Amino acid sequence: MSDLLRIAAFAGLSENGQYQVKRGASIHHFGGGKTIIEKGQGVSGAYFVLEGRLRVFSLLPSGREATLYPIAPGETCVLALNSLFNDLLYPAWVETELPTTVAVIPGRLYRELFETERAVQDLTVHTLSTLVFRLMAELDQVHACTLEQRLAGFLLVRASARAKVRHTQQEIASQLGTTREVIARLTSRMAAQGLIATGRGEITLLNPPALSALVHSDMD
């Protein structure tokens, strides 16, 4: 449980708060591409990503997935916190993008910590404010950017240190709210321009500066 306590948000916990977290939290390991929470499910606690990445998404009337936000290591989910504090069912789906390790603090314990620990109060407020800005940024991007710009931005954000993005075209399409055929067409165009190289289940960024310029260009 020491990994959970190394999260910056918990640095200010009192000695008793640290003891309660060590005693009450649990660790869970999941493979990549696994749905771990479904819409309408009860949430048992506040969950924190220790390794890997989670994706929170909803479904459009067309049946396509629409990514709401990712949850990176050290972060938690504001929708889960809202469900805990307001006794609501979870309003979206959560899946692992990579093999992911999650620490769960039971709901009752998290609410008790919120009442007595300034660090948990600050964490909760920060999580809420961060989500608001993320959603506003995503709305701005959807309305102001072309799909090609959004794809370029997605590739830059998700690329590893070796400039590789390990997602299938269908996975990318789901996250950007479009179809695999559209992503196939856009990646083929980028590959022809020498921006990327495509392979089975992965994309290699050949010219990240040009992709960045594409994201910020004024395109029709």
C-alpha positions as YAML, in Angstrom:
chain: A
units: angstrom
residues:
- id: 1
  name: MET
  ca: [0.00, 0.00, 0.00]
- id: 2
  name: SER
  ca: [3.07, 2.24, 0.11]
- id: 3
  name: ASP
  ca: [2.59, 2.95, -3.62]
- id: 4
  name: LEU
  ca: [-0.72, 4.62, -2.85]
- id: 5
  name: LEU
  ca: [0.81, 6.75, -0.11]
- id: 6
  name: ARG
  ca: [3.51, 7.93, -2.54]
- id: 7
  name: ILE
  ca: [0.86, 9.73, -4.57]
- id: 8
  name: ALA
  ca: [1.49, 13.42, -4.05]
- id: 9
  name: ALA
  ca: [-2.09, 14.07, -2.98]
- id: 10
  name: PHE
  ca: [-1.61, 11.89, 0.10]
- id: 11
  name: ALA
  ca: [1.64, 13.49, 1.22]
- id: 12
  name: GLY
  ca: [-0.19, 15.59, 3.80]
- id: 13
  name: LEU
  ca: [-2.14, 12.80, 5.47]
- id: 14
  name: SER
  ca: [-1.86, 12.61, 9.23]
- id: 15
  name: GLU
  ca: [-0.28, 9.56, 10.82]
- id: 16
  name: ASN
  ca: [-3.73, 8.21, 11.60]
- id: 17
  name: GLY
  ca: [-4.91, 8.92, 8.06]
- id: 18
  name: GLN
  ca: [-1.98, 6.98, 6.63]
- id: 19
  name: TYR
  ca: [-2.73, 4.11, 8.98]
- id: 20
  name: GLN
  ca: [-6.38, 4.06, 7.91]
- id: 21
  name: VAL
  ca: [-5.43, 4.05, 4.21]
- id: 22
  name: LYS
  ca: [-2.91, 1.24, 4.69]
- id: 23
  name: ARG
  ca: [-5.47, -0.76, 6.65]
- id: 24
  name: GLY
  ca: [-8.51, -0.19, 4.44]
- id: 25
  name: ALA
  ca: [-7.36, 0.19, 0.83]
- id: 26
  name: SER
  ca: [-7.05, -2.73, -1.59]
- id: 27
  name: ILE
  ca: [-4.97, -3.22, -4.75]
- id: 28
  name: HIS
  ca: [-6.35, -4.64, -8.00]
- id: 29
  name: HIS
  ca: [-4.53, -5.62, -11.20]
- id: 30
  name: PHE
  ca: [-6.22, -5.64, -14.63]
- id: 31
  name: GLY
  ca: [-5.12, -6.55, -18.12]
- id: 32
  name: GLY
  ca: [-5.36, -4.07, -20.98]
- id: 33
  name: GLY
  ca: [-8.66, -3.51, -22.78]
- id: 34
  name: LYS
  ca: [-10.80, -4.71, -19.87]
- id: 35
  name: THR
  ca: [-14.02, -2.99, -18.80]
- id: 36
  name: ILE
  ca: [-13.83, -2.63, -15.02]
- id: 37
  name: ILE
  ca: [-16.89, -0.44, -14.36]
- id: 38
  name: GLU
  ca: [-20.14, -0.40, -16.33]
- id: 39
  name: LYS
  ca: [-22.82, 2.27, -16.50]
- id: 40
  name: GLY
  ca: [-25.41, 1.77, -13.77]
- id: 41
  name: GLN
  ca: [-23.00, -0.09, -11.50]
- id: 42
  name: GLY
  ca: [-22.60, 0.79, -7.84]
- id: 43
  name: VAL
  ca: [-19.21, 2.22, -6.92]
- id: 44
  name: SER
  ca: [-17.59, 0.67, -3.86]
- id: 45
  name: GLY
  ca: [-14.90, 3.26, -3.32]
- id: 46
  name: ALA
  ca: [-12.57, 5.93, -4.65]
- id: 47
  name: TYR
  ca: [-10.08, 4.39, -7.05]
- id: 48
  name: PHE
  ca: [-6.58, 5.65, -7.84]
- id: 49
  name: VAL
  ca: [-4.44, 4.57, -10.77]
- id: 50
  name: LEU
  ca: [-1.00, 3.42, -9.65]
- id: 51
  name: GLU
  ca: [0.23, 2.12, -13.02]
- id: 52
  name: GLY
  ca: [-1.24, 2.07, -16.52]
- id: 53
  name: ARG
  ca: [-4.17, 4.17, -17.68]
- id: 54
  name: LEU
  ca: [-7.97, 4.11, -17.51]
- id: 55
  name: ARG
  ca: [-10.43, 5.55, -20.00]
- id: 56
  name: VAL
  ca: [-13.84, 6.85, -18.93]
- id: 57
  name: PHE
  ca: [-16.32, 6.83, -21.80]
- id: 58
  name: SER
  ca: [-19.99, 7.06, -22.66]
- id: 59
  name: LEU
  ca: [-22.01, 5.76, -25.61]
- id: 60
  name: LEU
  ca: [-23.57, 8.01, -28.24]
- id: 61
  name: PRO
  ca: [-27.08, 7.29, -29.58]
- id: 62
  name: SER
  ca: [-25.38, 5.87, -32.69]
- id: 63
  name: GLY
  ca: [-23.67, 3.27, -30.52]
- id: 64
  name: ARG
  ca: [-20.21, 4.80, -30.88]
- id: 65
  name: GLU
  ca: [-18.04, 5.34, -27.85]
- id: 66
  name: ALA
  ca: [-17.19, 8.89, -26.76]
- id: 67
  name: THR
  ca: [-14.19, 9.27, -24.45]
- id: 68
  name: LEU
  ca: [-14.88, 11.62, -21.55]
- id: 69
  name: TYR
  ca: [-11.38, 11.67, -20.04]
- id: 70
  name: PRO
  ca: [-8.40, 9.43, -19.24]
- id: 71
  name: ILE
  ca: [-7.16, 8.68, -15.72]
- id: 72
  name: ALA
  ca: [-3.37, 8.57, -15.49]
- id: 73
  name: PRO
  ca: [-1.13, 7.30, -12.66]
- id: 74
  name: GLY
  ca: [-1.67, 9.31, -9.48]
- id: 75
  name: GLU
  ca: [-5.16, 10.41, -10.53]
- id: 76
  name: THR
  ca: [-8.67, 9.43, -9.46]
- id: 77
  name: CYS
  ca: [-12.12, 9.67, -11.04]
- id: 78
  name: VAL
  ca: [-14.45, 12.54, -10.21]
- id: 79
  name: LEU
  ca: [-17.52, 10.60, -11.41]
- id: 80
  name: ALA
  ca: [-16.72, 7.87, -8.90]
- id: 81
  name: LEU
  ca: [-16.30, 10.47, -6.14]
- id: 82
  name: ASN
  ca: [-19.61, 12.04, -7.10]
- id: 83
  name: SER
  ca: [-21.27, 8.63, -6.95]
- id: 84
  name: LEU
  ca: [-19.80, 8.01, -3.49]
- id: 85
  name: PHE
  ca: [-20.83, 11.30, -1.96]
- id: 86
  name: ASN
  ca: [-24.30, 11.41, -3.51]
- id: 87
  name: ASP
  ca: [-25.20, 7.70, -3.38]
- id: 88
  name: LEU
  ca: [-25.53, 7.46, -7.18]
- id: 89
  name: LEU
  ca: [-24.88, 4.71, -9.68]
- id: 90
  name: TYR
  ca: [-21.89, 5.21, -11.96]
- id: 91
  name: PRO
  ca: [-23.00, 7.13, -15.11]
- id: 92
  name: ALA
  ca: [-20.42, 5.87, -17.63]
- id: 93
  name: TRP
  ca: [-18.06, 3.03, -18.47]
- id: 94
  name: VAL
  ca: [-14.40, 2.61, -17.45]
- id: 95
  name: GLU
  ca: [-11.89, 0.42, -19.23]
- id: 96
  name: THR
  ca: [-8.14, -0.15, -19.02]
- id: 97
  name: GLU
  ca: [-6.09, 1.11, -21.96]
- id: 98
  name: LEU
  ca: [-3.00, -0.75, -20.72]
- id: 99
  name: PRO
  ca: [-2.33, -3.33, -18.03]
- id: 100
  name: THR
  ca: [-3.33, -1.25, -15.03]
- id: 101
  name: THR
  ca: [-2.98, -1.36, -11.25]
- id: 102
  name: VAL
  ca: [-5.67, 0.39, -9.22]
- id: 103
  name: ALA
  ca: [-5.90, 1.11, -5.49]
- id: 104
  name: VAL
  ca: [-9.42, 1.35, -4.06]
- id: 105
  name: ILE
  ca: [-10.27, 3.21, -0.85]
- id: 106
  name: PRO
  ca: [-13.69, 2.03, 0.41]
- id: 107
  name: GLY
  ca: [-16.39, 4.67, 0.15]
- id: 108
  name: ARG
  ca: [-17.11, 4.87, 3.86]
- id: 109
  name: LEU
  ca: [-13.42, 5.34, 4.65]
- id: 110
  name: TYR
  ca: [-12.94, 7.96, 1.95]
- id: 111
  name: ARG
  ca: [-15.88, 9.99, 3.27]
- id: 112
  name: GLU
  ca: [-14.45, 9.79, 6.79]
- id: 113
  name: LEU
  ca: [-11.05, 10.94, 5.54]
- id: 114
  name: PHE
  ca: [-12.70, 13.79, 3.67]
- id: 115
  name: GLU
  ca: [-14.22, 15.05, 6.92]
- id: 116
  name: THR
  ca: [-10.94, 15.02, 8.86]
- id: 117
  name: GLU
  ca: [-8.02, 15.20, 6.40]
- id: 118
  name: ARG
  ca: [-7.16, 18.44, 4.60]
- id: 119
  name: ALA
  ca: [-5.15, 16.48, 2.01]
- id: 120
  name: VAL
  ca: [-8.23, 14.51, 0.97]
- id: 121
  name: GLN
  ca: [-10.35, 17.66, 0.85]
- id: 122
  name: ASP
  ca: [-7.77, 19.34, -1.40]
- id: 123
  name: LEU
  ca: [-7.53, 16.23, -3.58]
- id: 124
  name: THR
  ca: [-11.29, 16.09, -4.08]
- id: 125
  name: VAL
  ca: [-11.56, 19.76, -5.04]
- id: 126
  name: HIS
  ca: [-8.53, 19.52, -7.34]
- id: 127
  name: THR
  ca: [-9.97, 16.46, -9.07]
- id: 128
  name: LEU
  ca: [-13.25, 18.28, -9.71]
- id: 129
  name: SER
  ca: [-11.60, 21.44, -11.04]
- id: 130
  name: THR
  ca: [-9.20, 19.47, -13.23]
- id: 131
  name: LEU
  ca: [-12.06, 17.55, -14.81]
- id: 132
  name: VAL
  ca: [-13.98, 20.74, -15.57]
- id: 133
  name: PHE
  ca: [-10.98, 22.18, -17.43]
- id: 134
  name: ARG
  ca: [-10.40, 18.90, -19.26]
- id: 135
  name: LEU
  ca: [-13.98, 18.72, -20.44]
- id: 136
  name: MET
  ca: [-13.94, 22.37, -21.52]
- id: 137
  name: ALA
  ca: [-10.70, 21.80, -23.43]
- id: 138
  name: GLU
  ca: [-12.19, 18.73, -25.10]
- id: 139
  name: LEU
  ca: [-15.31, 20.68, -26.10]
- id: 140
  name: ASP
  ca: [-13.15, 23.47, -27.53]
- id: 141
  name: GLN
  ca: [-11.13, 20.92, -29.47]
- id: 142
  name: VAL
  ca: [-14.19, 19.16, -30.84]
- id: 143
  name: HIS
  ca: [-15.73, 22.42, -32.06]
- id: 144
  name: ALA
  ca: [-12.56, 24.18, -33.21]
- id: 145
  name: CYS
  ca: [-10.40, 21.39, -34.65]
- id: 146
  name: THR
  ca: [-10.74, 19.09, -37.61]
- id: 147
  name: LEU
  ca: [-10.71, 15.36, -37.01]
- id: 148
  name: GLU
  ca: [-7.25, 15.20, -38.56]
- id: 149
  name: GLN
  ca: [-5.99, 17.73, -36.00]
- id: 150
  name: ARG
  ca: [-7.61, 15.79, -33.18]
- id: 151
  name: LEU
  ca: [-5.98, 12.58, -34.44]
- id: 152
  name: ALA
  ca: [-2.58, 14.27, -34.57]
- id: 153
  name: GLY
  ca: [-3.06, 15.53, -31.02]
- id: 154
  name: PHE
  ca: [-4.14, 12.08, -29.85]
- id: 155
  name: LEU
  ca: [-1.03, 10.49, -31.34]
- id: 156
  name: LEU
  ca: [1.27, 13.05, -29.72]
- id: 157
  name: VAL
  ca: [-0.30, 12.61, -26.29]
- id: 158
  name: ARG
  ca: [-0.38, 8.80, -26.38]
- id: 159
  name: ALA
  ca: [3.05, 8.16, -27.92]
- id: 160
  name: SER
  ca: [5.60, 6.31, -25.82]
- id: 161
  name: ALA
  ca: [9.22, 7.42, -25.34]
- id: 162
  name: ARG
  ca: [9.99, 5.41, -28.49]
- id: 163
  name: ALA
  ca: [7.41, 7.44, -30.43]
- id: 164
  name: LYS
  ca: [4.99, 4.52, -30.71]
- id: 165
  name: VAL
  ca: [1.24, 4.51, -30.14]
- id: 166
  name: ARG
  ca: [-0.02, 1.01, -29.41]
- id: 167
  name: HIS
  ca: [-3.67, 1.33, -30.39]
- id: 168
  name: THR
  ca: [-5.63, -0.26, -33.20]
- id: 169
  name: GLN
  ca: [-7.51, 1.91, -35.66]
- id: 170
  name: GLN
  ca: [-10.78, 0.79, -34.06]
- id: 171
  name: GLU
  ca: [-9.56, 1.80, -30.59]
- id: 172
  name: ILE
  ca: [-8.53, 5.23, -31.87]
- id: 173
  name: ALA
  ca: [-11.86, 5.63, -33.67]
- id: 174
  name: SER
  ca: [-13.75, 4.81, -30.48]
- id: 175
  name: GLN
  ca: [-11.82, 7.38, -28.50]
- id: 176
  name: LEU
  ca: [-12.29, 10.12, -31.10]
- id: 177
  name: GLY
  ca: [-15.96, 9.31, -31.69]
- id: 178
  name: THR
  ca: [-15.66, 8.30, -35.35]
- id: 179
  name: THR
  ca: [-15.35, 5.14, -37.45]
- id: 180
  name: ARG
  ca: [-12.42, 2.87, -38.18]
- id: 181
  name: GLU
  ca: [-12.73, 3.65, -41.90]
- id: 182
  name: VAL
  ca: [-12.24, 7.37, -41.27]
- id: 183
  name: ILE
  ca: [-9.18, 6.74, -39.07]
- id: 184
  name: ALA
  ca: [-7.77, 4.39, -41.73]
- id: 185
  name: ARG
  ca: [-8.11, 7.12, -44.35]
- id: 186
  name: LEU
  ca: [-6.51, 9.77, -42.15]
- id: 187
  name: THR
  ca: [-3.59, 7.58, -41.05]
- id: 188
  name: SER
  ca: [-2.95, 6.60, -44.68]
- id: 189
  name: ARG
  ca: [-2.78, 10.29, -45.57]
- id: 190
  name: MET
  ca: [-0.40, 11.02, -42.71]
- id: 191
  name: ALA
  ca: [1.76, 8.06, -43.68]
- id: 192
  name: ALA
  ca: [1.93, 9.30, -47.30]
- id: 193
  name: GLN
  ca: [3.11, 12.67, -45.97]
- id: 194
  name: GLY
  ca: [5.87, 11.00, -43.97]
- id: 195
  name: LEU
  ca: [4.39, 11.96, -40.60]
- id: 196
  name: ILE
  ca: [3.80, 8.44, -39.32]
- id: 197
  name: ALA
  ca: [4.37, 4.79, -40.14]
- id: 198
  name: THR
  ca: [1.56, 2.31, -39.53]
- id: 199
  name: GLY
  ca: [1.92, -1.27, -38.39]
- id: 200
  name: ARG
  ca: [-0.29, -3.97, -36.95]
- id: 201
  name: GLY
  ca: [-1.79, -2.53, -33.78]
- id: 202
  name: GLU
  ca: [0.64, 0.38, -33.57]
- id: 203
  name: ILE
  ca: [1.62, 3.68, -35.14]
- id: 204
  name: THR
  ca: [5.14, 5.13, -35.13]
- id: 205
  name: LEU
  ca: [5.56, 8.90, -35.12]
- id: 206
  name: LEU
  ca: [8.19, 9.83, -37.72]
- id: 207
  name: ASN
  ca: [7.88, 13.61, -37.51]
- id: 208
  name: PRO
  ca: [6.41, 14.78, -34.18]
- id: 209
  name: PRO
  ca: [7.19, 18.50, -34.84]
- id: 210
  name: ALA
  ca: [5.17, 18.37, -38.06]
- id: 211
  name: LEU
  ca: [2.30, 16.65, -36.22]
- id: 212
  name: SER
  ca: [2.40, 19.37, -33.58]
- id: 213
  name: ALA
  ca: [2.31, 22.02, -36.29]
- id: 214
  name: LEU
  ca: [-0.69, 20.26, -37.80]
- id: 215
  name: VAL
  ca: [-2.54, 20.37, -34.48]
- id: 216
  name: HIS
  ca: [-2.07, 24.14, -34.25]
- id: 217
  name: SER
  ca: [-2.60, 24.97, -37.90]
- id: 218
  name: ASP
  ca: [-5.69, 26.75, -39.23]
- id: 219
  name: MET
  ca: [-7.30, 24.08, -41.35]
- id: 220
  name: ASP
  ca: [-10.58, 24.13, -43.22]
...
